[in-house]
Amino acid sequence: MFPFYFWNNSCYASDAVSRKARLERKLSFLRTMRDDIETRLAGLNAAITNVEQQLNQEDATRV
């Protein structure tokens, strides 16, 4: 899932690609991963909230 092996591979990290350019690509990738995880977490939180609301509605109707 994580292509970290590319970042330290001597074939990939040629002299033509500067260290700064590699680090910028790495940072961009990590930010993309973080954004994806945050999106998934927001979806999970919404689903949890929805189920909790449904449970509370059922408890209110039983009383």
C-alpha distances in whole Angstrom, upper triangle without the diagonal:
4,6,9,11,12,14,16,17,20,20,18,20,23,26,26,23,25,23,24,22,19,19,19,16,14,16,16,12,12,15,13,11,14,16,13,13,17,18,16,18,21,21,21,24,26,26,27,30,31,31,33,35,36,37,39,41,41,43,45,46,47,49
4,6,8,9,11,13,14,18,18,15,17,20,23,24,20,21,19,20,19,15,15,16,14,11,13,13,10,10,13,12,10,13,15,13,14,17,18,17,19,22,22,22,25,27,27,28,31,32,33,34,37,38,38,40,42,43,44,46,48,49,51
4,5,6,8,10,11,14,14,12,13,17,20,20,17,19,17,18,16,13,14,15,12,10,13,13,10,11,14,13,12,15,17,16,17,20,21,20,22,25,26,26,28,30,31,32,34,36,36,38,40,41,42,44,46,47,48,50,52,53,55
4,5,5,7,9,13,14,11,12,16,19,19,16,17,15,16,15,12,12,14,12,9,12,13,10,10,14,14,13,15,18,17,18,21,22,22,23,26,27,27,29,32,32,33,35,37,37,39,41,42,43,45,47,48,49,51,53,54,56
4,5,6,6,10,11,9,11,14,17,19,16,17,15,18,16,13,14,16,14,12,15,16,13,14,18,18,16,19,22,21,21,24,26,25,27,30,30,30,33,35,35,36,39,40,41,42,44,45,46,48,50,51,52,54,56,57,59
4,6,5,8,9,6,8,11,15,15,13,14,13,15,14,10,12,14,11,10,14,15,12,14,17,17,16,19,21,21,22,25,26,26,28,30,31,31,34,36,36,37,40,41,42,43,46,47,48,50,51,52,54,56,57,58,60
4,6,8,10,7,7,11,13,14,11,12,10,12,11,7,9,11,9,8,11,13,11,12,16,16,16,18,21,21,21,24,26,26,27,30,31,32,33,36,36,37,40,41,42,43,46,47,48,50,52,53,54,56,58,59,60
4,6,9,8,7,10,13,15,12,13,11,14,13,10,11,14,13,11,15,17,15,16,19,20,19,21,24,24,24,27,29,29,30,33,34,34,36,39,39,40,42,44,45,46,48,50,50,52,54,55,56,58,60,61,63
4,5,5,6,9,12,14,12,14,13,16,15,12,14,16,15,13,17,18,17,18,21,22,21,24,26,26,26,29,31,31,32,35,36,36,38,40,41,42,44,46,46,48,50,51,52,54,56,57,58,60,62,63,65
4,5,5,7,9,12,11,13,12,16,15,12,15,18,16,16,19,21,19,21,24,24,24,27,29,29,30,33,34,34,36,38,39,40,42,44,44,45,48,49,50,51,54,55,56,58,60,61,62,64,66,66,68
4,6,6,10,11,11,13,14,17,15,13,16,18,16,16,20,21,20,22,25,24,24,27,29,29,30,33,34,34,36,39,39,40,42,44,45,46,48,49,50,52,54,55,56,58,60,61,62,64,66,67,69
4,6,9,10,9,11,12,14,12,10,13,15,13,13,17,17,16,18,21,21,21,24,26,26,27,30,31,31,33,35,36,37,39,41,41,43,45,46,47,49,51,52,53,55,57,58,59,61,63,64,66
4,7,8,6,8,8,11,10,8,11,13,12,12,16,17,16,18,21,21,22,24,26,26,28,30,31,32,34,36,37,38,40,42,43,44,46,47,48,50,52,53,54,56,58,59,60,62,64,65,67
4,5,6,8,9,13,11,10,13,15,14,15,18,19,19,21,24,24,25,27,29,29,31,33,34,35,37,39,40,41,43,45,46,47,49,51,52,53,55,56,58,59,61,62,64,65,67,68,70
4,5,7,9,12,11,11,14,16,16,17,20,21,21,23,25,26,27,29,31,32,33,35,36,38,39,41,42,43,45,47,48,49,51,53,54,55,57,59,60,61,63,65,66,68,69,71,72
4,6,10,11,10,11,14,15,15,17,19,19,20,23,24,25,26,29,30,31,33,34,35,37,39,40,41,43,45,46,47,49,51,52,53,55,57,58,59,61,63,64,65,67,69,70,72
4,7,8,6,7,10,11,11,13,15,16,17,19,21,21,23,25,26,27,29,31,32,33,35,37,38,39,41,42,44,45,47,48,50,51,53,54,56,57,59,60,62,63,65,67,68
4,5,5,6,9,10,11,12,14,15,17,18,20,21,23,24,26,27,29,30,32,33,35,36,38,39,41,42,44,45,47,48,50,51,53,55,56,57,59,61,62,63,65,67,68
4,5,5,6,9,10,10,12,14,15,16,18,20,21,22,24,26,27,28,30,32,33,34,36,37,38,41,42,43,45,46,48,49,51,53,54,55,57,58,59,61,63,64,66
4,5,5,6,9,10,10,12,14,15,16,18,20,21,22,24,26,27,28,30,31,33,35,36,37,39,41,42,43,45,46,47,49,51,52,53,55,57,58,59,61,63,64
4,5,5,6,9,10,11,12,14,15,17,18,20,21,23,24,26,27,29,30,32,33,35,36,38,39,41,42,44,45,46,48,50,51,52,54,56,57,58,60,62,63
4,5,5,6,9,10,11,12,14,15,17,18,20,21,23,24,26,27,28,30,32,33,34,36,38,39,41,42,44,45,47,48,49,51,53,54,55,57,59,60,62
4,5,5,6,8,10,10,12,14,15,16,18,20,21,22,24,26,26,28,30,31,32,34,36,37,38,40,42,43,44,46,47,49,51,52,53,55,57,58,59
4,5,5,6,9,10,10,12,14,15,16,18,20,21,23,24,25,27,29,30,31,33,35,36,37,39,41,42,43,45,46,47,49,51,52,53,56,57,58
4,5,5,6,9,10,11,12,14,15,17,18,20,21,23,24,26,27,29,30,32,33,35,36,38,39,41,42,44,45,47,48,50,51,53,54,56,57
4,5,5,6,9,10,11,12,14,15,17,18,20,21,22,24,26,27,28,30,32,33,34,36,38,39,41,42,43,45,47,48,49,51,53,54,56
4,5,5,6,9,10,10,12,14,15,16,18,20,21,22,24,26,27,28,30,31,33,34,36,37,39,41,42,43,45,47,47,49,51,52,54
4,6,5,6,9,10,11,12,14,15,17,19,20,21,23,24,26,27,29,30,32,33,35,36,37,39,41,42,44,45,47,48,50,52,53
4,5,5,6,9,10,11,12,14,15,17,18,20,21,23,24,26,27,29,30,32,33,35,36,38,39,41,42,44,45,47,49,50,52
4,5,5,6,9,10,11,12,14,15,16,18,20,21,22,24,26,27,28,30,32,33,34,36,37,39,40,42,43,45,47,48,49
4,5,5,6,9,10,10,12,14,15,16,18,20,21,22,24,25,27,29,30,31,33,35,36,37,39,41,42,43,45,47,48
4,5,5,6,9,10,11,12,14,15,17,19,20,21,23,24,26,27,29,30,32,33,35,36,38,40,41,42,44,46,47
4,5,5,6,9,10,11,12,14,16,17,18,20,21,23,24,26,27,29,30,32,33,35,36,38,39,41,42,44,45
4,5,5,6,9,10,10,12,14,15,16,18,20,21,22,24,26,27,28,30,31,33,34,36,37,39,41,42,43
4,5,5,6,9,10,10,12,14,15,17,19,20,21,23,25,26,27,29,30,31,33,35,36,37,39,41,42
4,5,5,6,9,10,11,12,14,16,17,19,20,21,23,25,26,27,29,30,32,33,35,36,38,40,41
4,5,5,6,9,10,10,12,14,15,16,18,20,21,22,24,26,27,28,30,32,33,34,36,38,39
4,5,5,6,9,10,10,12,14,15,16,18,20,21,22,24,26,27,28,30,31,33,35,36,38
4,5,5,6,9,10,11,13,14,15,17,19,20,21,23,25,26,27,29,30,32,33,35,37
4,5,5,6,9,10,11,12,14,15,17,18,20,21,23,24,26,27,29,30,32,33,35
4,5,5,6,9,10,10,12,14,15,16,18,20,21,22,24,26,27,28,30,32,33
4,5,5,6,9,10,11,12,14,15,16,18,20,21,23,25,26,27,29,31,32
4,5,5,6,9,10,11,12,14,15,17,19,20,21,23,24,26,27,29,31
4,5,5,6,9,10,11,12,14,15,17,18,20,21,23,24,26,27,29
4,5,5,6,9,10,11,12,14,15,16,18,20,21,22,25,26,27
4,5,5,6,9,10,11,12,14,15,16,19,20,21,23,25,26
4,5,5,6,9,10,11,12,14,15,17,18,20,21,23,25
4,5,5,6,9,10,11,12,14,15,17,18,20,21,23
4,6,5,6,9,10,10,12,14,15,16,18,20,21
4,5,5,6,9,10,11,13,14,15,17,19,20
4,5,5,6,9,10,11,12,14,16,17,19
4,5,5,6,9,10,11,12,14,16,17
4,5,5,6,9,10,10,12,14,16
4,5,5,6,9,10,11,13,15
4,5,5,6,9,10,11,13
4,5,5,6,9,10,11
4,5,5,6,9,10
4,5,5,6,9
4,6,5,7
4,6,6
4,6
4
